[in-house]
Amino acid sequence: MKNTRQLILKRLAVTRQATTNKLAAQLSINPITVRNHLQVLEAEGLVMTSEKRHGVGRPHLVYQLTNVGQQEIASNYHSLTESLFAKLEQQVGKNGVSEILKTIGEEKAQDHKLEFNASLTEQMDNFCDLMAEQGYQVDWAMNENRVYIHNASCPYHHLRQTHPEICSMDLSLFSTVLAKELRFEKSLSAKGAACIYSYEVIND
């Protein structure tokens, strides 16, 4: 039973959000069984639900990881990454680590291509899907002439507390994939608020 819930958590980490039926199909498990596991995971604070409209009719109930759920997935790597960061800082200092992370973000972005001839909505939806494959839970919204990107479940959340320079990698990754100069707006907090980035939309 516990192994099945772990599979559900890992699947949500990849797909960003999913309905019960979608998870059941992907994991080859009965939808009723999946729903029972999701209820347990929600009670434990590892997943949360929201309604999403899809055409005409009643909205679908979709599930996604909470920050706690994302940390549960990454917990096995905490000790190792803390040790690696400590050793790196000894060798090159915090600024050096930031530069390395920026370079890593740019290199990671080369594997992700967006169709820039598409509409803004299509571009941003595709961006969210691409980032979901990397363990992010990213959504976006438009406010006046700026696009705001909300990263609600950072896979490196545990490192932000002791090594805030890890943000350099996400900023570099997102900026390079989108070919935009992103501005860092707000950091993810212990209460679960999203890390927020934005860029200006220039109309020709």
C-alpha positions as CSV (number, residue, x, y, z in Angstrom):
1,M,0.0,0.0,0.0
2,K,2.8,2.4,1.0
3,N,4.7,1.6,-2.2
4,T,1.6,2.4,-4.3
5,R,1.4,5.8,-2.6
6,Q,5.1,6.4,-3.4
7,L,4.4,5.6,-7.0
8,I,1.5,8.1,-7.0
9,L,3.7,10.8,-5.5
10,K,6.5,10.2,-8.0
11,R,4.0,10.3,-10.9
12,L,2.6,13.6,-9.7
13,A,6.1,15.0,-9.5
14,V,6.5,14.3,-13.2
15,T,3.0,15.2,-14.5
16,R,2.6,18.3,-12.3
17,Q,-1.1,17.6,-11.8
18,A,-3.5,14.8,-12.8
19,T,-7.0,13.4,-12.3
20,T,-7.7,10.1,-10.6
21,N,-8.5,8.4,-13.9
22,K,-5.3,9.7,-15.5
23,L,-3.2,8.4,-12.6
24,A,-5.0,5.1,-12.7
25,A,-4.3,4.7,-16.4
26,Q,-0.6,5.6,-16.1
27,L,0.0,3.3,-13.1
28,S,-2.4,0.5,-14.3
29,I,-4.3,0.6,-11.1
30,N,-8.1,0.6,-10.5
31,P,-9.4,4.2,-10.2
32,I,-11.2,3.5,-6.9
33,T,-7.9,2.2,-5.4
34,V,-6.1,5.3,-6.6
35,R,-8.8,7.6,-5.2
36,N,-8.5,5.8,-1.8
37,H,-4.7,6.4,-1.8
38,L,-5.1,10.0,-2.8
39,Q,-7.5,10.6,0.1
40,V,-4.8,9.2,2.5
41,L,-2.1,11.3,0.9
42,E,-4.3,14.4,1.1
43,A,-5.0,13.8,4.8
44,E,-1.2,13.5,5.3
45,G,-0.7,16.9,3.6
46,L,1.3,15.4,0.7
47,V,-1.2,16.2,-2.1
48,M,-3.8,18.9,-2.6
49,T,-6.9,19.1,-4.9
50,S,-8.3,21.8,-7.1
51,E,-11.0,22.1,-9.8
52,K,-10.0,22.5,-13.4
53,R,-12.5,23.2,-16.2
54,H,-12.2,21.3,-19.4
55,G,-14.8,22.3,-22.0
56,V,-18.5,22.2,-21.2
57,G,-19.7,20.4,-18.1
58,R,-18.5,20.0,-14.5
59,P,-14.9,20.8,-13.7
60,H,-12.4,17.9,-13.1
61,L,-10.9,17.4,-9.7
62,V,-7.1,17.4,-10.2
63,Y,-4.4,16.5,-7.7
64,Q,-0.9,17.9,-7.3
65,L,1.9,17.7,-4.8
66,T,2.1,20.1,-1.9
67,N,5.5,21.5,-0.8
68,V,5.6,18.8,1.8
69,G,4.9,16.2,-0.8
70,Q,7.7,17.5,-3.0
71,Q,10.1,17.4,-0.1
72,E,9.0,13.8,0.6
73,I,10.1,12.8,-2.9
74,A,13.4,14.6,-2.5
75,S,14.2,13.6,1.1
76,N,16.6,10.8,0.2
77,Y,18.9,13.3,-1.5
78,H,19.0,16.0,1.3
79,S,22.1,14.8,3.1
80,L,24.1,14.2,-0.1
81,T,23.3,17.6,-1.6
82,E,24.0,19.4,1.6
83,S,27.5,17.8,1.7
84,L,28.1,18.6,-1.9
85,F,27.2,22.3,-1.5
86,A,29.3,22.6,1.6
87,K,32.3,21.2,-0.2
88,L,31.8,23.4,-3.3
89,E,31.6,26.5,-1.2
90,Q,34.9,25.6,0.5
91,Q,36.5,25.4,-3.0
92,V,35.0,28.3,-4.9
93,G,32.9,30.4,-2.4
94,K,29.2,31.4,-2.6
95,N,29.7,33.6,-5.7
96,G,31.5,30.8,-7.5
97,V,28.8,28.4,-6.7
98,S,26.2,30.9,-8.1
99,E,28.1,31.1,-11.3
100,I,28.3,27.4,-11.6
101,L,24.6,27.0,-11.0
102,K,23.8,29.7,-13.6
103,T,25.8,27.7,-16.2
104,I,24.0,24.5,-15.2
105,G,20.7,26.2,-15.7
106,E,21.7,27.4,-19.2
107,E,22.9,23.9,-20.1
108,K,19.8,22.2,-18.8
109,A,17.7,24.6,-20.9
110,Q,19.3,23.4,-24.1
111,D,17.3,20.2,-23.9
112,H,14.0,22.1,-23.8
113,K,12.7,23.8,-26.9
114,L,9.6,26.0,-27.2
115,E,7.7,26.9,-30.3
116,F,8.1,30.7,-30.3
117,N,5.7,31.1,-33.3
118,A,2.9,29.9,-31.0
119,S,0.6,32.2,-29.0
120,L,1.7,33.4,-25.6
121,T,-0.8,31.0,-24.0
122,E,0.5,28.0,-25.9
123,Q,4.1,29.0,-25.2
124,M,3.5,29.3,-21.5
125,D,1.4,26.1,-21.2
126,N,4.2,24.2,-23.0
127,F,6.8,25.8,-20.7
128,C,4.8,24.5,-17.7
129,D,4.7,21.0,-19.1
130,L,8.4,21.0,-19.9
131,M,9.3,22.1,-16.4
132,A,6.9,19.5,-14.9
133,E,9.2,16.9,-16.5
134,Q,12.0,18.3,-14.4
135,G,10.1,18.1,-11.1
136,Y,8.7,21.6,-11.0
137,Q,5.1,22.6,-10.4
138,V,4.9,25.7,-12.5
139,D,1.8,27.8,-13.3
140,W,1.6,31.3,-14.9
141,A,-0.7,34.3,-15.0
142,M,-0.9,37.5,-16.9
143,N,-1.2,40.8,-15.1
144,E,-1.3,44.0,-17.2
145,N,1.9,43.8,-19.3
146,R,3.8,41.2,-17.3
147,V,3.7,37.4,-17.2
148,Y,4.1,36.0,-13.7
149,I,5.5,32.5,-13.2
150,H,4.6,30.7,-10.0
151,N,6.8,27.7,-9.0
152,A,4.8,26.1,-6.3
153,S,6.9,23.1,-5.5
154,C,10.6,23.6,-6.0
155,P,12.6,20.3,-6.1
156,Y,15.4,22.0,-4.3
157,H,13.3,23.6,-1.6
158,H,15.3,22.1,1.3
159,L,18.4,23.8,-0.1
160,R,17.0,27.3,-0.2
161,Q,17.1,27.6,3.6
162,T,20.9,27.0,3.8
163,H,22.0,27.7,0.2
164,P,19.8,30.4,-1.4
165,E,22.2,30.6,-4.3
166,I,20.4,27.5,-5.7
167,C,17.8,30.1,-7.0
168,S,20.4,31.1,-9.6
169,M,19.9,27.8,-11.4
170,D,16.1,28.1,-11.7
171,L,16.3,31.8,-12.8
172,S,18.9,30.9,-15.4
173,L,16.9,27.8,-16.6
174,F,13.6,29.6,-16.9
175,S,15.1,32.6,-18.5
176,T,17.0,30.6,-21.1
177,V,14.1,28.3,-22.0
178,L,11.8,31.3,-22.4
179,A,14.4,33.5,-24.0
180,K,13.3,36.2,-21.7
181,E,15.0,38.3,-19.0
182,L,13.1,37.1,-15.9
183,R,12.9,39.1,-12.7
184,F,12.9,37.3,-9.4
185,E,9.8,38.5,-7.5
186,K,9.4,36.4,-4.4
187,S,11.0,33.4,-2.7
188,L,9.1,30.2,-1.6
189,S,8.4,30.3,2.1
190,A,7.9,27.7,4.8
191,K,4.2,28.4,4.6
192,G,4.0,27.2,1.0
193,A,3.9,30.5,-1.0
194,A,5.3,30.1,-4.5
195,C,8.6,31.3,-5.9
196,I,7.5,34.0,-8.4
197,Y,9.4,35.2,-11.5
198,S,8.1,37.6,-14.1
199,Y,8.9,39.2,-17.5
200,E,7.5,42.0,-19.5
201,V,5.4,41.4,-22.6
202,I,6.3,43.8,-25.3
203,N,3.6,44.2,-28.0
204,D,4.9,45.0,-31.4
